[in-house]
């Protein structure tokens, strides 16, 4: 796999929840997204995710799906996951972080932060 298309990413969602419906709506509306293809251990991603959620909450930014995402990452242990994001800030104000099992491609967890386009999220692979 050299890259992930929008249709592949849409098909990778197995569960409909509040956050996944928002992400899928963003993707079908043409929101920009990126998925890095280098796996990172889920335990490391969970720590990074916890920090991002806490930072968003300290800044008073609403989040969606954070608790479920952290629980899913905890269940994955040391398994290597892909990281991605969907940027729907221009349309709905949410910036979504995605965590995916690469084989087969499946979204393990995701969460969104309601931030304005002027806010500069960290868009690196972790």
C-alpha positions in Angstrom: 0.0 0.0 0.0 1.5 3.3 -1.1 -1.3 5.6 0.1 -4.9 5.4 1.3 -7.8 6.7 -0.8 -10.9 8.4 0.6 -13.0 5.4 -0.4 -10.6 3.0 1.4 -10.6 5.2 4.5 -14.4 5.3 4.5 -14.6 1.5 4.1 -12.2 1.1 7.1 -14.9 2.3 9.6 -16.7 -0.7 11.0 -18.8 1.0 13.7 -21.1 4.0 13.5 -20.7 6.3 16.5 -21.1 10.0 16.9 -17.5 10.7 16.0 -17.3 8.2 13.1 -20.4 9.6 11.5 -18.8 13.1 11.7 -15.5 11.8 10.2 -17.3 10.0 7.4 -19.4 13.1 6.6 -16.3 15.1 6.5 -14.6 12.7 4.1 -17.6 12.5 1.8 -17.7 16.3 1.7 -14.1 16.4 0.5 -12.2 17.3 3.7 -8.5 17.0 3.4 -7.0 13.9 5.0 -3.7 12.1 5.3 -2.6 8.6 6.6 1.0 7.8 7.4 1.9 4.3 6.4 4.6 3.7 9.0 3.2 1.8 12.0 3.7 3.1 15.5 3.1 1.0 18.7 -0.4 1.6 20.1 1.0 2.1 23.6 3.0 5.1 22.4 0.1 6.5 20.5 -2.1 6.2 23.6 0.2 8.4 25.6 0.4 11.0 22.8 -3.4 10.9 22.4 -3.9 11.4 26.2 -1.7 14.4 26.1 -3.6 15.9 23.1 -7.0 15.3 24.7 -5.8 17.0 28.0 -4.4 19.9 26.1 -7.6 20.4 24.2 -9.6 20.3 27.4 -7.3 22.7 29.2 -7.8 25.2 26.3 -11.6 24.7 26.5 -11.9 23.0 23.1 -14.7 20.5 22.8 -13.8 16.9 21.9 -15.8 14.0 20.6 -14.9 10.3 20.9 -11.8 10.8 23.1 -12.7 8.3 25.8 -13.6 5.6 23.3 -10.5 6.2 21.4 -8.2 6.0 24.4 -10.0 2.7 25.5 -9.5 1.2 22.0 -5.8 2.2 22.0 -5.3 0.6 25.4 -6.7 -2.7 24.1 -4.2 -2.7 21.2 -1.1 -3.1 23.5 2.1 -2.9 21.4 0.4 -3.6 18.1 1.7 -1.2 15.3 -1.0 1.2 14.1 -1.2 3.7 11.3 -2.0 7.3 12.2 -4.0 9.8 10.1 -6.1 12.9 10.3 -9.1 14.4 8.6 -9.2 18.2 8.6 -12.8 19.4 8.5 -12.2 22.7 10.2 -13.3 24.8 7.2 -16.7 23.2 7.2 -17.6 22.0 10.7 -14.7 23.0 12.9 -13.4 19.5 13.8 -10.0 18.2 13.4 -10.0 14.4 13.7 -7.1 12.1 14.6 -7.4 8.5 13.4 -5.7 5.3 14.5 -5.9 2.4 12.1 -4.9 -1.3 12.0 -3.0 -1.8 8.8 -3.9 -5.4 8.1 -6.7 -5.3 7.1 -7.2 -1.5 7.1 -9.6 -0.8 9.9 -10.2 2.3 12.1 -9.4 1.3 15.7 -10.2 4.6 17.2 -10.6 8.3 16.4 -11.4 11.5 18.2 -12.2 15.0 17.1 -11.3 18.4 18.5 -13.4 21.4 17.6 -10.8 24.0 16.7 -10.8 27.0 14.4 -8.9 27.1 11.2 -6.5 29.6 12.8 -5.5 27.1 15.4 -2.5 25.1 14.3 -2.9 21.4 15.2 0.1 19.1 15.1 -0.3 17.2 11.9 2.7 14.9 12.2 2.3 11.1 12.2 1.9 10.7 15.9 
